[in-house]
Each structure stands twice: as structure tokens, then as C-alpha cells.
Amino acid sequence: MSVARVPDISPISLYNPTARSAVPAELWDGITDKNLGDWEVEWLPELLNRLRILHGQGVARSKWPQSRLWDWRRKLQAIEGLLANQCFSIVCNDMTQAMMITDLTHRAKLDAKQAAHLVYVEYLETAPWNRKEIIGQEPRLSGCGSIMVRAAIELSKEEGFQGRIGLHSLPQANNFYANQVGMEDLGIDKDYQNLRYFELTPEKAEAYITKGQQP
């Protein structure tokens, strides 16, 4: 994938918890230089500022944002030109609010006998100001994670994988994937940094999409 490619754009809505109102946004089927620029110029300084606050408050490093060492430019360079990877980003008010990288080469563990394919979510991160655990207050915008999960499900359907997705979750996101998305918790994967592995079945993928379409 080249970061110079012009992405297809779909209209979406995020939610402003403070104003209690929907906010128009865009889902891009790619990660561009603009997105990476937003990450470098806006995300990183905000994240560093929050880390200084947490450090000054004596908060244990285990409770610091667990994606703080992710280098999105390096991640994009590692998969450039690979057809197996599809990327997404969310833009609102001309600012990147979230980014995701997926991989189409993984097989489902729940349907191992059928060697069923799935969309594997390699990385998913939202902007620091949208993460309550970082800023300690209501996020500027909410809904990015849910929209990215739906994008992964729709990609899975397009690829003929029936909505199956899988991922290894950072501990701070375990509750989101288990309880909000409804993914199956297959336990600690000792072969993958001792992170929990989650999968979404076709049935639960359909239920998740249906829930998101309800008024």
C-alpha cells in the first residue's frame, strides 16, 4: 500500500460527548501522508504531554497508554506494496482521529477445522484526545473504535470471510473487545507477547452490525 494513494472516502458520524451531538466525519480506506503528519505533529506532542502528567503523578508505567511506542510511519513502510494489508483512517474536522491496519492472511482459530479465513486487525489506535484513559475526562470524540471494528467486519464480508475478524488486544482494550464488541476471548497467547487473542464469529459480527444500525 502506498501512502500517496488517494483513498476512497465514506461519510460517517462520530459523537461529541460534551455537546451530546453527532459530528460528521469521514472513513478513509487508506492511511495517507496527511494522516501520518497529523500523527507526528498533533498526536505525539499530546501523548508526550499526557505521559509527563502521568509520570509527575507517580502513575505506574503499566497504566500508561500501552500503544505509546507505536511508530505509524514505520508500520506503513513495513507493509508498503503488500496486497494482503488494508488500512483505514478516520478524519473529522480535518484532523485524523484514528488509524487501523489489517491483514488478510490469517486463519480463524474458532473455525480451525474449516481453515476459515478472517480479517486480522494488526493495529488500531485512536487519537490521544479521544481516549478517556489518557486524558482523564470525556473524550473529544467517541465512536472511532466501533467504526473501525465495523470497517473490519465489512472488509471481511467483501473478502468472503463472512464477517470474521481476529486480533490480539492490548490489556487496556480487553474490555472493549470482549464486552462492547462481543468477541470471543480465546485467552493469553504465549506466542504473541502474552496478549489476549479475540475472535468475532460470523453470527456475532452480524449482531454487532445490526446493533450499530439501530436508532
KOLROLUM-564216 format. One record per residue: residue number from 0; residue in one letter; chain; x, y, z of N, C-alpha, C in turn. Coordinates in steps of 0.2 Angstrom, whole numbers. Layout:
% residues N
+-----+--------+--------+-------+-------+-------+-------+-------+-------+-------+-------+-------+
| num | residu | chaine |    nX |    nY |    nZ |   caX |   caY |   caZ |    cX |    cY |    cZ |
+-----+--------+--------+-------+-------+-------+-------+-------+-------+-------+-------+-------+
| NUM |      A |      A |     X |     Y |     Z |     X |     Y |     Z |     X |     Y |     Z |
...
+-----+--------+--------+-------+-------+-------+-------+-------+-------+-------+-------+-------+
END
This chain:
% residues 215
+-----+--------+--------+-------+-------+-------+-------+-------+-------+-------+-------+-------+
| num | residu | chaine |    nX |    nY |    nZ |   caX |   caY |   caZ |    cX |    cY |    cZ |
+-----+--------+--------+-------+-------+-------+-------+-------+-------+-------+-------+-------+
|   0 |      M |      A |     4 |    -6 |     0 |     0 |     0 |     0 |     4 |     6 |     0 |
|   1 |      S |      A |     3 |    11 |    -4 |     7 |    17 |    -4 |     3 |    22 |    -1 |
|   2 |      V |      A |     7 |    26 |     3 |     3 |    31 |     7 |     2 |    37 |     3 |
|   3 |      A |      A |     4 |    37 |    -4 |     2 |    43 |    -8 |    -4 |    41 |   -12 |
|   4 |      R |      A |    -7 |    35 |   -11 |   -13 |    34 |   -15 |   -19 |    38 |   -12 |
|   5 |      V |      A |   -23 |    40 |   -17 |   -29 |    44 |   -14 |   -34 |    39 |   -12 |
|   6 |      P |      A |   -37 |    40 |    -6 |   -41 |    35 |    -3 |   -48 |    36 |    -5 |
|   7 |      D |      A |   -52 |    31 |    -5 |   -60 |    31 |    -6 |   -62 |    34 |     1 |
|   8 |      I |      A |   -67 |    38 |     1 |   -70 |    41 |     7 |   -77 |    40 |     8 |
|   9 |      S |      A |   -79 |    38 |    14 |   -86 |    36 |    16 |   -88 |    41 |    21 |
|  10 |      P |      A |   -94 |    44 |    21 |   -97 |    48 |    26 |   -99 |    44 |    32 |
|  11 |      I |      A |   -97 |    46 |    38 |   -99 |    43 |    45 |  -100 |    48 |    50 |
|  12 |      S |      A |  -102 |    46 |    56 |  -103 |    51 |    61 |  -100 |    48 |    67 |
|  13 |      L |      A |   -97 |    53 |    71 |   -94 |    52 |    77 |   -99 |    55 |    82 |
|  14 |      Y |      A |   -97 |    55 |    89 |  -101 |    58 |    94 |   -97 |    62 |    98 |
|  15 |      N |      A |   -99 |    68 |   100 |   -96 |    73 |   104 |  -100 |    72 |   111 |
|  16 |      P |      A |   -96 |    69 |   116 |  -100 |    68 |   122 |  -101 |    75 |   126 |
|  17 |      T |      A |   -97 |    80 |   125 |   -98 |    86 |   129 |  -104 |    90 |   126 |
|  18 |      A |      A |  -105 |    90 |   119 |  -111 |    93 |   116 |  -117 |    89 |   116 |
|  19 |      R |      A |  -115 |    82 |   117 |  -121 |    77 |   116 |  -124 |    77 |   109 |
|  20 |      S |      A |  -120 |    78 |   104 |  -122 |    78 |    97 |  -118 |    74 |    93 |
|  21 |      A |      A |  -120 |    72 |    87 |  -117 |    69 |    82 |  -112 |    74 |    78 |
|  22 |      V |      A |  -107 |    71 |    76 |  -102 |    76 |    72 |  -101 |    72 |    65 |
|  23 |      P |      A |  -101 |    75 |    59 |  -100 |    72 |    53 |   -92 |    71 |    53 |
|  24 |      A |      A |   -91 |    65 |    50 |   -84 |    63 |    49 |   -83 |    59 |    43 |
|  25 |      E |      A |   -77 |    56 |    42 |   -75 |    53 |    36 |   -71 |    46 |    37 |
|  26 |      L |      A |   -73 |    41 |    34 |   -69 |    35 |    35 |   -65 |    34 |    28 |
|  27 |      W |      A |   -59 |    34 |    29 |   -54 |    33 |    23 |   -52 |    26 |    22 |
|  28 |      D |      A |   -52 |    23 |    16 |   -49 |    16 |    15 |   -42 |    17 |    14 |
|  29 |      G |      A |   -38 |    20 |    18 |   -31 |    20 |    17 |   -28 |    25 |    23 |
|  30 |      I |      A |   -21 |    25 |    23 |   -18 |    30 |    28 |   -13 |    33 |    24 |
|  31 |      T |      A |   -14 |    40 |    23 |   -10 |    44 |    19 |    -5 |    48 |    23 |
|  32 |      D |      A |    -1 |    52 |    19 |     4 |    56 |    22 |     1 |    62 |    26 |
|  33 |      K |      A |    -5 |    64 |    25 |    -9 |    68 |    29 |   -10 |    65 |    36 |
|  34 |      N |      A |   -12 |    59 |    36 |   -14 |    55 |    42 |    -7 |    55 |    46 |
|  35 |      L |      A |    -2 |    53 |    43 |     4 |    52 |    46 |     7 |    59 |    49 |
|  36 |      G |      A |     6 |    64 |    45 |     8 |    71 |    48 |     4 |    73 |    54 |
|  37 |      D |      A |    -3 |    71 |    54 |    -7 |    73 |    60 |    -4 |    69 |    66 |
|  38 |      W |      A |    -2 |    62 |    65 |     0 |    58 |    70 |     7 |    61 |    73 |
|  39 |      E |      A |    11 |    63 |    68 |    18 |    66 |    71 |    17 |    73 |    74 |
|  40 |      V |      A |    13 |    77 |    71 |    13 |    84 |    73 |     8 |    85 |    79 |
|  41 |      E |      A |     2 |    81 |    79 |    -3 |    83 |    84 |    -4 |    77 |    89 |
|  42 |      W |      A |    -4 |    71 |    87 |    -4 |    65 |    92 |     2 |    65 |    96 |
|  43 |      L |      A |     8 |    65 |    94 |    14 |    63 |    98 |    15 |    69 |   103 |
|  44 |      P |      A |    14 |    75 |   101 |    15 |    80 |   107 |    10 |    79 |   112 |
|  45 |      E |      A |     3 |    78 |   110 |    -2 |    77 |   115 |     0 |    71 |   120 |
|  46 |      L |      A |     2 |    66 |   117 |     3 |    60 |   120 |     9 |    61 |   125 |
|  47 |      L |      A |    14 |    64 |   123 |    20 |    66 |   127 |    18 |    70 |   133 |
|  48 |      N |      A |    14 |    75 |   132 |    11 |    79 |   137 |     8 |    75 |   143 |
|  49 |      R |      A |     3 |    70 |   140 |     0 |    66 |   145 |     4 |    62 |   149 |
|  50 |      L |      A |    10 |    59 |   146 |    15 |    55 |   149 |    18 |    59 |   154 |
|  51 |      R |      A |    20 |    65 |   153 |    23 |    69 |   158 |    18 |    70 |   164 |
|  52 |      I |      A |    12 |    71 |   163 |     7 |    72 |   168 |     7 |    65 |   172 |
|  53 |      L |      A |     6 |    60 |   169 |     6 |    53 |   172 |    12 |    52 |   176 |
|  54 |      H |      A |    18 |    53 |   173 |    24 |    52 |   177 |    25 |    57 |   183 |
|  55 |      G |      A |    23 |    63 |   182 |    23 |    68 |   188 |    18 |    65 |   194 |
|  56 |      Q |      A |    13 |    62 |   192 |     8 |    60 |   197 |    10 |    53 |   200 |
|  57 |      G |      A |    15 |    50 |   198 |    18 |    44 |   200 |    14 |    38 |   198 |
|  58 |      V |      A |    10 |    39 |   192 |     6 |    33 |   190 |    11 |    28 |   187 |
|  59 |      A |      A |     9 |    21 |   189 |    14 |    16 |   187 |    14 |    15 |   179 |
|  60 |      R |      A |    20 |    14 |   177 |    21 |    13 |   169 |    16 |     8 |   166 |
|  61 |      S |      A |    14 |     3 |   170 |     9 |    -2 |   167 |     2 |     1 |   166 |
|  62 |      K |      A |     1 |     7 |   169 |    -5 |    10 |   167 |    -5 |    16 |   162 |
|  63 |      W |      A |     1 |    17 |   160 |     2 |    22 |   154 |    -1 |    19 |   148 |
|  64 |      P |      A |    -2 |    23 |   143 |    -5 |    21 |   136 |    -1 |    16 |   133 |
|  65 |      Q |      A |    -3 |    10 |   132 |     1 |     4 |   130 |     3 |     4 |   123 |
|  66 |      S |      A |     0 |     9 |   119 |     2 |    10 |   112 |     7 |    16 |   111 |
|  67 |      R |      A |    10 |    18 |   116 |    14 |    24 |   116 |    20 |    23 |   112 |
|  68 |      L |      A |    22 |    17 |   111 |    28 |    16 |   107 |    27 |    15 |   100 |
|  69 |      W |      A |    21 |    14 |    98 |    19 |    13 |    91 |    22 |    18 |    86 |
|  70 |      D |      A |    25 |    16 |    81 |    28 |    21 |    76 |    24 |    20 |    69 |
|  71 |      W |      A |    19 |    24 |    68 |    14 |    23 |    62 |    18 |    23 |    56 |
|  72 |      R |      A |    23 |    28 |    55 |    26 |    29 |    49 |    30 |    22 |    47 |
|  73 |      R |      A |    33 |    20 |    52 |    37 |    13 |    51 |    33 |     8 |    50 |
|  74 |      K |      A |    27 |     7 |    53 |    22 |     2 |    52 |    20 |     2 |    44 |
|  75 |      L |      A |    18 |     8 |    42 |    16 |     9 |    35 |    22 |     7 |    30 |
|  76 |      Q |      A |    28 |     9 |    31 |    34 |     7 |    27 |    35 |     0 |    27 |
|  77 |      A |      A |    33 |    -4 |    32 |    34 |   -11 |    33 |    29 |   -15 |    28 |
|  78 |      I |      A |    23 |   -12 |    27 |    19 |   -16 |    23 |    17 |   -12 |    16 |
|  79 |      E |      A |    21 |    -7 |    14 |    20 |    -4 |     8 |    21 |    -9 |     2 |
|  80 |      G |      A |    16 |    -9 |    -2 |    16 |   -13 |    -8 |    13 |   -20 |    -7 |
|  81 |      L |      A |    11 |   -22 |    -1 |     9 |   -28 |     1 |     1 |   -28 |     0 |
|  82 |      L |      A |    -1 |   -33 |    -4 |    -8 |   -33 |    -6 |   -13 |   -36 |     0 |
|  83 |      A |      A |    -9 |   -39 |     5 |   -13 |   -43 |    10 |   -15 |   -38 |    15 |
|  84 |      N |      A |   -12 |   -32 |    15 |   -14 |   -27 |    20 |   -19 |   -22 |    18 |
|  85 |      Q |      A |   -24 |   -20 |    22 |   -28 |   -15 |    20 |   -28 |   -10 |    26 |
|  86 |      C |      A |   -28 |    -3 |    25 |   -28 |     1 |    30 |   -34 |     6 |    30 |
|  87 |      F |      A |   -36 |     9 |    36 |   -41 |    13 |    36 |   -39 |    19 |    41 |
|  88 |      S |      A |   -42 |    25 |    40 |   -41 |    31 |    44 |   -48 |    34 |    45 |
|  89 |      I |      A |   -49 |    38 |    51 |   -55 |    42 |    52 |   -53 |    49 |    52 |
|  90 |      V |      A |   -56 |    53 |    49 |   -54 |    61 |    49 |   -61 |    64 |    50 |
|  91 |      C |      A |   -60 |    69 |    55 |   -65 |    74 |    57 |   -62 |    80 |    58 |
|  92 |      N |      A |   -66 |    86 |    56 |   -63 |    92 |    57 |   -56 |    93 |    54 |
|  93 |      D |      A |   -55 |    90 |    49 |   -48 |    90 |    45 |   -43 |    87 |    50 |
|  94 |      M |      A |   -44 |    83 |    54 |   -39 |    80 |    59 |   -40 |    72 |    59 |
|  95 |      T |      A |   -35 |    69 |    59 |   -35 |    61 |    59 |   -37 |    60 |    66 |
|  96 |      Q |      A |   -42 |    56 |    67 |   -45 |    54 |    74 |   -43 |    46 |    75 |
|  97 |      A |      A |   -41 |    42 |    70 |   -40 |    35 |    72 |   -37 |    32 |    65 |
|  98 |      M |      A |   -33 |    27 |    66 |   -30 |    23 |    61 |   -30 |    16 |    62 |
|  99 |      M |      A |   -30 |    12 |    57 |   -30 |     4 |    58 |   -27 |     1 |    52 |
| 100 |      I |      A |   -23 |    -4 |    54 |   -20 |    -9 |    49 |   -23 |   -16 |    49 |
| 101 |      T |      A |   -25 |   -19 |    44 |   -27 |   -26 |    44 |   -23 |   -30 |    40 |
| 102 |      D |      A |   -24 |   -37 |    41 |   -20 |   -42 |    37 |   -25 |   -47 |    35 |
| 103 |      L |      A |   -25 |   -49 |    29 |   -30 |   -54 |    26 |   -27 |   -61 |    26 |
| 104 |      T |      A |   -21 |   -62 |    28 |   -18 |   -69 |    28 |   -19 |   -74 |    34 |
| 105 |      H |      A |   -23 |   -72 |    39 |   -23 |   -76 |    45 |   -29 |   -80 |    44 |
| 106 |      R |      A |   -29 |   -86 |    48 |   -35 |   -91 |    48 |   -38 |   -90 |    55 |
| 107 |      A |      A |   -44 |   -92 |    55 |   -48 |   -92 |    61 |   -46 |   -98 |    66 |
| 108 |      K |      A |   -46 |   -97 |    72 |   -45 |  -102 |    77 |   -51 |  -105 |    79 |
| 109 |      L |      A |   -57 |  -102 |    79 |   -63 |  -105 |    81 |   -66 |  -109 |    76 |
| 110 |      D |      A |   -64 |  -108 |    69 |   -66 |  -112 |    64 |   -59 |  -116 |    61 |
| 111 |      A |      A |   -55 |  -118 |    65 |   -49 |  -121 |    63 |   -50 |  -127 |    58 |
| 112 |      K |      A |   -55 |  -131 |    59 |   -56 |  -137 |    55 |   -57 |  -135 |    48 |
| 113 |      Q |      A |   -61 |  -129 |    47 |   -63 |  -127 |    41 |   -58 |  -123 |    38 |
| 114 |      A |      A |   -52 |  -121 |    41 |   -47 |  -117 |    39 |   -50 |  -110 |    37 |
| 115 |      A |      A |   -55 |  -108 |    40 |   -58 |  -102 |    38 |   -54 |   -95 |    39 |
| 116 |      H |      A |   -54 |   -91 |    33 |   -50 |   -85 |    33 |   -54 |   -80 |    38 |
| 117 |      L |      A |   -50 |   -75 |    40 |   -53 |   -69 |    43 |   -49 |   -63 |    42 |
| 118 |      V |      A |   -52 |   -57 |    44 |   -48 |   -51 |    44 |   -45 |   -50 |    50 |
| 119 |      Y |      A |   -38 |   -50 |    50 |   -34 |   -49 |    57 |   -33 |   -42 |    58 |
| 120 |      V |      A |   -34 |   -39 |    63 |   -33 |   -32 |    65 |   -26 |   -31 |    68 |
| 121 |      E |      A |   -21 |   -29 |    64 |   -14 |   -29 |    66 |   -14 |   -23 |    72 |
| 122 |      Y |      A |   -16 |   -17 |    70 |   -15 |   -11 |    74 |   -22 |    -7 |    73 |
| 123 |      L |      A |   -24 |    -4 |    79 |   -29 |     0 |    79 |   -28 |     5 |    85 |
| 124 |      E |      A |   -28 |    12 |    83 |   -26 |    17 |    88 |   -31 |    23 |    87 |
| 125 |      T |      A |   -33 |    26 |    92 |   -37 |    32 |    91 |   -33 |    38 |    94 |
| 126 |      A |      A |   -34 |    44 |    92 |   -30 |    50 |    94 |   -30 |    50 |   102 |
| 127 |      P |      A |   -25 |    53 |   105 |   -25 |    53 |   112 |   -31 |    57 |   115 |
| 128 |      W |      A |   -33 |    62 |   112 |   -38 |    66 |   115 |   -45 |    63 |   114 |
| 129 |      N |      A |   -45 |    57 |   111 |   -52 |    53 |   111 |   -51 |    47 |   116 |
| 130 |      R |      A |   -46 |    47 |   120 |   -46 |    41 |   124 |   -46 |    44 |   132 |
| 131 |      K |      A |   -51 |    42 |   135 |   -53 |    44 |   142 |   -47 |    42 |   147 |
| 132 |      E |      A |   -44 |    36 |   145 |   -39 |    33 |   150 |   -33 |    37 |   150 |
| 133 |      I |      A |   -32 |    41 |   144 |   -26 |    46 |   143 |   -27 |    53 |   146 |
| 134 |      I |      A |   -33 |    55 |   144 |   -34 |    62 |   146 |   -38 |    63 |   153 |
| 135 |      G |      A |   -41 |    58 |   155 |   -44 |    58 |   162 |   -50 |    62 |   162 |
| 136 |      Q |      A |   -54 |    63 |   156 |   -60 |    66 |   156 |   -64 |    64 |   150 |
| 137 |      E |      A |   -69 |    66 |   148 |   -73 |    64 |   142 |   -69 |    65 |   136 |
| 138 |      P |      A |   -69 |    61 |   132 |   -65 |    61 |   125 |   -68 |    67 |   121 |
| 139 |      R |      A |   -64 |    70 |   117 |   -67 |    75 |   112 |   -72 |    72 |   107 |
| 140 |      L |      A |   -70 |    66 |   105 |   -75 |    62 |   101 |   -75 |    55 |   102 |
| 141 |      S |      A |   -81 |    52 |   102 |   -81 |    45 |   103 |   -84 |    41 |    97 |
| 142 |      G |      A |   -83 |    34 |    97 |   -86 |    30 |    92 |   -80 |    28 |    87 |
| 143 |      C |      A |   -74 |    30 |    87 |   -69 |    28 |    82 |   -68 |    21 |    82 |
| 144 |      G |      A |   -67 |    18 |    88 |   -66 |    11 |    89 |   -71 |     7 |    86 |
| 145 |      S |      A |   -77 |     8 |    87 |   -83 |     5 |    85 |   -83 |     5 |    77 |
| 146 |      I |      A |   -82 |    11 |    74 |   -82 |    12 |    67 |   -77 |     8 |    64 |
| 147 |      M |      A |   -71 |     7 |    67 |   -65 |     3 |    64 |   -67 |    -4 |    64 |
| 148 |      V |      A |   -70 |    -6 |    70 |   -72 |   -13 |    70 |   -77 |   -15 |    65 |
| 149 |      R |      A |   -82 |   -10 |    63 |   -87 |   -11 |    58 |   -84 |   -11 |    51 |
| 150 |      A |      A |   -79 |    -7 |    50 |   -75 |    -7 |    44 |   -71 |   -14 |    43 |
| 151 |      A |      A |   -68 |   -17 |    48 |   -65 |   -23 |    48 |   -70 |   -29 |    46 |
| 152 |      I |      A |   -76 |   -28 |    49 |   -81 |   -33 |    48 |   -84 |   -33 |    40 |
| 153 |      E |      A |   -85 |   -27 |    38 |   -87 |   -26 |    31 |   -82 |   -28 |    26 |
| 154 |      L |      A |   -75 |   -27 |    28 |   -70 |   -29 |    24 |   -70 |   -37 |    23 |
| 155 |      S |      A |   -71 |   -40 |    29 |   -71 |   -47 |    30 |   -77 |   -50 |    25 |
| 156 |      K |      A |   -83 |   -47 |    25 |   -88 |   -49 |    21 |   -86 |   -48 |    13 |
| 157 |      E |      A |   -83 |   -42 |    12 |   -81 |   -41 |     5 |   -76 |   -47 |     2 |
| 158 |      E |      A |   -72 |   -49 |     7 |   -67 |   -54 |     5 |   -70 |   -61 |     5 |
| 159 |      G |      A |   -76 |   -62 |     7 |   -79 |   -68 |     8 |   -78 |   -72 |    14 |
| 160 |      F |      A |   -76 |   -68 |    19 |   -74 |   -71 |    26 |   -80 |   -71 |    31 |
| 161 |      Q |      A |   -86 |   -69 |    28 |   -92 |   -69 |    32 |   -92 |   -65 |    39 |
| 162 |      G |      A |   -88 |   -60 |    39 |   -88 |   -55 |    45 |   -83 |   -57 |    50 |
| 163 |      R |      A |   -79 |   -63 |    49 |   -75 |   -65 |    54 |   -69 |   -60 |    55 |
| 164 |      I |      A |   -67 |   -58 |    61 |   -61 |   -54 |    62 |   -58 |   -57 |    68 |
| 165 |      G |      A |   -51 |   -55 |    69 |   -47 |   -58 |    75 |   -42 |   -53 |    76 |
| 166 |      L |      A |   -40 |   -53 |    82 |   -35 |   -48 |    84 |   -32 |   -50 |    91 |
| 167 |      H |      A |   -26 |   -48 |    92 |   -23 |   -48 |    99 |   -23 |   -41 |   102 |
| 168 |      S |      A |   -26 |   -41 |   108 |   -28 |   -35 |   111 |   -23 |   -32 |   117 |
| 169 |      L |      A |   -21 |   -26 |   117 |   -18 |   -23 |   122 |   -22 |   -23 |   128 |
| 170 |      P |      A |   -20 |   -25 |   134 |   -24 |   -26 |   140 |   -29 |   -20 |   141 |
| 171 |      Q |      A |   -27 |   -14 |   140 |   -32 |    -8 |   141 |   -38 |    -9 |   137 |
| 172 |      A |      A |   -38 |   -13 |   131 |   -43 |   -13 |   126 |   -47 |   -20 |   127 |
| 173 |      N |      A |   -45 |   -24 |   132 |   -48 |   -30 |   133 |   -56 |   -30 |   134 |
| 174 |      N |      A |   -58 |   -25 |   138 |   -65 |   -24 |   140 |   -69 |   -22 |   134 |
| 175 |      F |      A |   -66 |   -18 |   130 |   -70 |   -15 |   124 |   -71 |   -21 |   119 |
| 176 |      Y |      A |   -66 |   -25 |   117 |   -67 |   -31 |   113 |   -72 |   -36 |   116 |
| 177 |      A |      A |   -71 |   -37 |   122 |   -75 |   -43 |   125 |   -82 |   -41 |   126 |
| 178 |      N |      A |   -83 |   -35 |   129 |   -90 |   -33 |   131 |   -94 |   -29 |   126 |
| 179 |      Q |      A |   -90 |   -24 |   123 |   -94 |   -19 |   119 |   -94 |   -22 |   112 |
| 180 |      V |      A |   -89 |   -26 |   109 |   -89 |   -29 |   103 |   -93 |   -36 |   103 |
| 181 |      G |      A |   -91 |   -39 |   108 |   -94 |   -46 |   109 |   -90 |   -51 |   106 |
| 182 |      M |      A |   -83 |   -50 |   106 |   -78 |   -55 |   103 |   -77 |   -61 |   108 |
| 183 |      E |      A |   -75 |   -67 |   105 |   -74 |   -72 |   109 |   -67 |   -72 |   112 |
| 184 |      D |      A |   -66 |   -72 |   119 |   -59 |   -72 |   122 |   -56 |   -79 |   122 |
| 185 |      L |      A |   -51 |   -80 |   118 |   -48 |   -86 |   117 |   -42 |   -87 |   122 |
| 186 |      G |      A |   -41 |   -82 |   126 |   -36 |   -82 |   131 |   -29 |   -79 |   129 |
| 187 |      I |      A |   -24 |   -80 |   134 |   -17 |   -77 |   133 |   -14 |   -81 |   128 |
| 188 |      D |      A |   -11 |   -78 |   123 |    -7 |   -81 |   118 |     1 |   -80 |   119 |
| 189 |      K |      A |     4 |   -86 |   122 |    11 |   -85 |   124 |    15 |   -84 |   118 |
| 190 |      D |      A |    13 |   -86 |   112 |    17 |   -85 |   106 |    16 |   -77 |   103 |
| 191 |      Y |      A |    12 |   -73 |   107 |    12 |   -66 |   104 |    11 |   -62 |   110 |
| 192 |      Q |      A |    17 |   -61 |   113 |    18 |   -56 |   118 |    14 |   -56 |   124 |
| 193 |      N |      A |    11 |   -63 |   125 |     6 |   -64 |   131 |     0 |   -59 |   131 |
| 194 |      L |      A |    -2 |   -58 |   125 |    -8 |   -54 |   124 |   -14 |   -58 |   123 |
| 195 |      R |      A |   -20 |   -56 |   125 |   -26 |   -60 |   124 |   -28 |   -60 |   116 |
| 196 |      Y |      A |   -30 |   -65 |   114 |   -32 |   -66 |   107 |   -40 |   -66 |   107 |
| 197 |      F |      A |   -43 |   -62 |   103 |   -50 |   -62 |   102 |   -52 |   -63 |    95 |
| 198 |      E |      A |   -58 |   -67 |    94 |   -61 |   -68 |    88 |   -68 |   -66 |    88 |
| 199 |      L |      A |   -71 |   -64 |    82 |   -78 |   -62 |    81 |   -81 |   -67 |    76 |
| 200 |      T |      A |   -86 |   -71 |    78 |   -89 |   -76 |    73 |   -93 |   -72 |    68 |
| 201 |      P |      A |   -95 |   -76 |    63 |  -100 |   -73 |    58 |  -107 |   -71 |    61 |
| 202 |      E |      A |  -109 |   -75 |    66 |  -115 |   -73 |    69 |  -115 |   -67 |    73 |
| 203 |      K |      A |  -109 |   -66 |    77 |  -109 |   -61 |    82 |  -107 |   -54 |    78 |
| 204 |      A |      A |  -104 |   -55 |    72 |  -102 |   -50 |    68 |  -108 |   -47 |    65 |
| 205 |      E |      A |  -113 |   -51 |    63 |  -120 |   -48 |    60 |  -123 |   -45 |    66 |
| 206 |      A |      A |  -123 |   -48 |    72 |  -127 |   -45 |    78 |  -124 |   -38 |    79 |
| 207 |      Y |      A |  -117 |   -37 |    79 |  -114 |   -31 |    80 |  -116 |   -26 |    75 |
| 208 |      I |      A |  -116 |   -28 |    69 |  -118 |   -23 |    63 |  -125 |   -21 |    64 |
| 209 |      T |      A |  -129 |   -25 |    66 |  -136 |   -24 |    67 |  -137 |   -19 |    73 |
| 210 |      K |      A |  -134 |   -20 |    78 |  -134 |   -16 |    84 |  -132 |    -9 |    82 |
| 211 |      G |      A |  -127 |    -8 |    78 |  -125 |    -2 |    76 |  -130 |     2 |    72 |
| 212 |      Q |      A |  -134 |    -1 |    68 |  -139 |     2 |    64 |  -145 |     4 |    67 |
| 213 |      Q |      A |  -146 |     2 |    74 |  -152 |     3 |    77 |  -152 |    11 |    79 |
| 214 |      P |      A |  -158 |    14 |    79 |  -158 |    21 |    81 |  -157 |    22 |    88 |
+-----+--------+--------+-------+-------+-------+-------+-------+-------+-------+-------+-------+
END
